[in-house]
């Protein structure tokens, strides 16, 4: 089957940008992506975009130009960016347009998100009594995981340490300062075993990607990164996902595991073939658990992998080379697209100080969002 | 008792949920249809008053609204959150009463009902689990 190609990438720096709305940051990213692809906005035949706190993504057309294109707003929690790309890639596959854009942006208030029980078909008393806090889910999942697979507290600290190290090499990251081990390990407890510096925080930013078909790329003679697979899954019965008020007698694989399995199958590529990867790191435990759920190791092997430095930029499977969500913060609409932006830079050899050596050829991205949504991509340099 | 809690049964009667008549899966709180087999034949199920701690965490900072227990940051008290594995195997999410000892996975937990004061002075009955005697 013909592949989908990414021919333009754009990003507005993540973090705090006073004076710029979330939408402004999305428009900035879209213009960067158009410049990168050497296209005009009027060339874009269809767009998919998302934002949680910055209004309708489609409103970006007020600044980009009211060309009348089909523009679809979508929202799938923190997986919104991944879902935008999934939809845009399928639009290209279907022949709906020659060029498609996936765009996301956001500008969130400080502090943890306050999810709505009503919007998730959950009785209001669950949030009223303090049982619907997203960070609790990660802590509950991790606490059990550490018990079952002997993951140490030291390993949790090392994942955060790596995120800030990588962020310090990324001019677009929010957190550009290295945070020492001791400071992470002694930072305020938020949800045992997770401390302040082990979490990502809601932030601001924008990202955009431009897609076309492989045939079109050849005609244009353009440089591109190719999507070998793009898959998205929502939770299936029995999996342990965010906001669950009960867990089944027999716990089943997560939305992440199911999306990853489908992507590797459709690409005909295995986890061992991946040279650089982005894994949803809402907090350190998520990065640890998602490594195994995506198939990059067996459950429990993360302890040795991380302790031996295999997930560092210089390691065998470099994870979150741009600092991930922990160093970039999370603007929900943009986050999943930032992951793909970083992999494109790595595959194009343009990642600067954080470039993975020996010209990585194949990359991977994984995003996770409430209430149990995962989107993954397998990308190749040629 | 607050209307939203009418569907929950406290105290001696145990925690109430649902069981699918077709595939026999359990749910908490009560559901209208089964998310496993999609059957709408659902029965009430009493999960009892004791279980084992399947996982736990603590909530060390006050959640944002609509959380209204200890809304005032000055009087916020750390509480526990856990999944309790009930005798039938379902794990239910619950507040945990924080004790001096640290929680341990697999320890015995007992259902406890309590009355908490809302910021406006009204009271609200809620359920919690606390560490039980082995």
Interface residues (C-beta under 8 A of the other chain):
Chain A: X111 X112 X114 X117 X123 X124 X125 X126 X127 X128 X129 X130 X131 X132 X133 X136 X139 X140 X141 X143 X144 X147 X188 X189 X190 X191 X192 X193 X194 X237 X238 X244 X245 X246 X247 X248 X249 X250
Chain B: X2 X4 X5 X7 X17 X25 X26 X27 X28 X29 X35 X36 X54 X55 X56 X57 X58 X59 X60 X61 X63 X64 X65 X66 X67 X68 X69 X79 X81 X82 X83 X88 X89 X90 X91 X92 X93 X94 X95 X105 X126
